[in-house]
Amino acid sequence: MPIPTELVGSLPRPMKLQEAYEAYDKGDIEWKELQSEQDAAAADSIKRLEETGEPIVTDGEQRESSFATYPITDTLAGTGLADNLAGDGQYFAIFDDGHHRQLPRLTGGPFRYKTYASEFVEKNRKIATHDVKQAVIAPSMLMLLHPLEGEITGYSREQFLSDLCDEVEKDIRQCFKAGAVRVSIDFTEGRLANKNDSRNPWTGRDMLQDFIDLNNRVIDRFSAEERRNIGIHTCPGGDMDSVHSKDVPYEKLLSKMFQLNAGYFLIQCASEEDKEKVYGLVGEYLRSDAGGVPQVAFMGVINPLTPEVETPEQVAEQLVAAAKHIPVERLGATDDCGFSPFSRDEKPKHGSPDFARDVAMEKISARLEGARLASEELGV
């Protein structure tokens, strides 16, 4: 079987769509007008991905405020925030270039999603000719909606976590029911949990194991057969061409991440200085039996943070090197991160979101061809 390849999910939103988000926040356009721009960008994303030969496609998250906030708000600015939330929550991340992204704050219960990702899957299935996947947010990210200290009157932390796990399970199951062949859970907070940034208090609370345990509370509700198609994505961030936790030693995450009982992992690696070390860590900790599922490692061979397009030969070289440490039958290829996880993304190194969108398609094509070349060299 050739080396499989799968994209993480997001693509840069066209400038016209980003401008529509801003206009909606200002009240200059109605929700239907914003949706029209989202639908157009989603259809273009699927068409262009299919033209590259990508076997499993998404809409590039064109309809989502961000990979983290799609269930609870219509826009990154907080327009259309779900019930029992306020806009002044803690930072999710502070990026190396100095900008930050902020989460809402839980004010009461019950916690319920406003939007489920299956809505995107249903729309995408109607226009895609290839199989469709969907990325969803991890409960470990959304647990940060709860204040770090104290309880919320009338709504205990444990009741919130129970409701949260129910909502994430519902999100995943409905995606499969709507026709997604794969569902991947975004876990970018995993590496960030080891950063201990005094500006961002939750990162100093040693929460990685808590994150893993909470995520498994959801993952373990699925059968082994279902978990074969439930993935975990990890990266050190990717927003405005910057990162939030690449300075954190990767082994702190990789030595624990495969405790997650998922079937496959989408793992940032192309932007690492010491790729060989990452291959070795993945090969050491990747489990051949995670509750009846052999875990598969899709290694990042594309760096979305730079406009420089990798060659297929460079991609193949990375995969052949990875195969020295990871069983080739459990090796795949992916991108380090989504190309634009947040809907408002200026892409300064690329010059413009529209240019970054074109570059993303070139990079994806290189990944696909590189995986083919590596498969030939490895005889699979």
TANOR-V185366 format. One record per pair of residues at least 12 apart in sequence whose ideal C-beta (glycine too) atoms are under 6 Angstrom apart, sorted by sequence separation. I is the first residue (numbers start at 1). J is the second residue. D is the distance in Angstrom with one decimal. If there is no record, write none. Layout:
I:J:D, I:J:D
This chain:
46:59:5.9, 121:134:5.1, 20:34:5.2, 45:59:5.3, 89:103:4.1, 146:160:5.6, 193:207:5.0, 301:315:4.6, 319:333:5.9, 45:60:3.7, 89:104:4.7, 193:208:4.1, 282:297:5.0, 89:105:3.6, 20:37:4.1, 42:59:3.6, 45:62:5.9, 87:104:5.6, 88:105:5.6, 117:134:5.1, 301:318:4.7, 193:211:6.0, 85:104:4.2, 86:105:4.7, 117:136:5.1, 17:37:4.8, 42:62:4.4, 41:62:4.0, 42:63:5.9, 86:107:5.2, 339:360:4.4, 142:164:5.7, 84:107:5.5, 299:322:5.0, 17:41:4.7, 38:62:5.3, 84:108:4.5, 38:63:4.4, 139:164:5.1, 139:165:5.7, 14:41:5.4, 254:281:4.3, 258:285:4.6, 232:260:5.4, 258:286:5.6, 139:168:4.7, 258:287:5.4, 261:290:4.9, 297:326:5.4, 232:262:4.6, 251:281:5.6, 261:291:5.1, 263:293:4.7, 267:297:5.9, 269:299:4.9, 270:300:4.7, 231:262:5.8, 254:285:6.0, 269:300:4.2, 270:301:5.3, 304:335:5.7, 82:114:3.9, 230:262:5.2, 264:296:4.1, 265:297:5.4, 266:298:4.8, 267:299:5.6, 268:300:4.5, 270:302:5.6, 271:303:4.4, 301:333:5.1, 230:263:5.8, 231:264:4.4, 232:265:5.0, 233:266:4.1, 234:267:6.0, 235:268:3.9, 267:300:5.9, 270:303:4.5, 302:335:4.2, 303:336:5.4, 304:337:5.4, 11:45:5.3, 296:330:4.7, 298:332:3.6, 300:334:5.6, 333:367:5.6, 136:171:5.1, 228:263:4.0, 231:266:5.8, 300:335:6.0, 304:339:4.5, 136:172:6.0, 227:263:4.7, 294:330:6.0, 296:332:5.8, 298:334:4.0, 300:336:3.7, 333:371:4.4, 106:145:4.4, 106:146:5.0, 103:144:5.6, 134:175:4.6, 220:261:5.9, 71:113:4.0, 72:114:5.8, 103:145:5.9, 219:261:5.0, 283:325:3.5, 219:262:5.8, 279:322:4.6, 283:326:4.7, 307:350:4.8, 71:115:5.5, 190:234:5.2, 282:326:5.8, 187:232:5.2, 191:236:5.3, 215:260:5.8, 216:261:5.7, 280:325:5.1, 109:155:3.3, 134:180:4.6, 279:325:4.1, 108:155:5.5, 133:180:5.7, 136:183:6.0, 138:185:4.8, 182:229:5.0, 183:230:5.6, 184:231:3.7, 185:232:5.4, 186:233:5.2, 187:234:5.1, 188:235:5.4, 212:259:5.3, 132:180:5.5, 138:186:6.0, 141:189:5.2, 212:260:6.0, 9:58:5.2, 11:60:3.1, 13:62:5.8, 111:160:5.5, 133:182:3.9, 134:183:5.5, 135:184:5.0, 136:185:5.8, 137:186:5.6, 138:187:5.1, 140:189:5.8, 169:218:5.3, 184:233:5.2, 188:237:5.9, 6:56:5.8, 10:60:5.9, 25:75:5.5, 131:181:4.5, 168:218:4.9, 195:245:5.1, 328:378:5.5, 10:61:4.2, 135:186:5.7, 315:366:5.8, 9:61:5.7, 25:77:4.4, 111:163:4.5, 165:217:5.1, 169:221:5.4, 192:244:5.7, 307:359:5.1, 315:367:5.7, 328:380:5.6, 110:163:5.3, 111:164:5.8, 165:218:5.1, 192:245:4.3, 195:248:5.2, 309:362:4.7, 21:75:5.5, 25:79:5.1, 113:167:5.0, 117:171:5.5, 121:175:5.2, 125:179:4.4, 148:202:5.9, 191:245:4.4, 194:248:4.8, 309:363:5.5, 312:366:5.3, 316:370:4.6, 320:374:5.5, 116:171:5.3, 315:370:2.4, 319:374:3.7, 323:378:5.7, 118:174:3.6, 122:178:4.8, 310:366:5.0, 63:120:5.4, 118:175:5.0, 121:178:3.9, 191:248:5.3, 312:369:3.8, 316:373:3.9, 320:377:5.7, 116:174:5.4, 117:175:5.4, 121:179:5.9, 144:202:6.0, 194:252:4.4, 312:370:4.1, 316:374:4.1, 121:180:4.8, 118:178:4.2, 302:363:4.8, 312:373:5.6, 191:253:4.7, 190:253:5.1, 241:305:5.2, 59:124:5.0, 228:293:5.5, 271:336:5.4, 302:367:5.1, 227:293:5.1, 238:304:5.8, 270:336:5.0, 301:367:5.8, 224:292:3.4, 266:334:4.6, 268:336:4.1, 68:137:5.3, 224:293:5.2, 57:128:5.6, 140:211:3.6, 57:130:5.0, 68:141:5.4, 140:214:5.4, 56:131:4.7, 58:133:5.7, 139:214:5.1, 140:215:5.4, 139:215:6.0, 56:133:4.8, 138:215:5.5, 139:218:5.7, 50:130:5.3, 46:127:5.7, 46:128:5.1, 43:127:5.5, 93:192:6.0, 238:337:3.5, 235:336:5.7, 235:337:4.0, 239:342:5.3, 94:199:5.6, 240:345:5.9, 94:200:5.4, 240:346:5.5, 241:347:5.9, 241:348:5.6, 241:349:4.1, 91:200:4.9, 67:186:5.0, 9:135:3.8, 93:237:5.9, 97:242:4.1, 96:242:5.1, 95:242:4.3, 96:243:5.6, 95:244:4.9, 93:244:4.0, 8:233:5.5, 8:266:5.5, 76:343:5.6, 76:344:5.3, 67:341:4.4, 66:342:4.4, 66:343:6.0, 65:343:5.4, 6:298:5.7, 52:361:5.9, 52:364:5.0, 48:361:5.4, 52:365:4.7, 53:368:5.2, 21:343:5.6, 18:344:5.9, 8:335:5.3, 12:339:5.6, 4:332:4.4, 5:333:4.3, 6:334:5.5, 10:338:3.2, 11:339:5.0, 12:340:4.1, 9:338:4.9, 10:339:5.7, 3:333:5.9, 8:338:4.6, 10:340:5.1, 13:343:5.7, 10:341:5.0, 15:353:5.2, 15:354:5.4, 14:354:5.8, 12:353:4.5, 12:356:4.2, 12:357:4.4, 11:360:5.5, 5:367:5.9, 5:368:5.8, 5:371:4.5, 3:371:4.7, 3:374:5.6, 3:375:4.8, 2:375:4.0
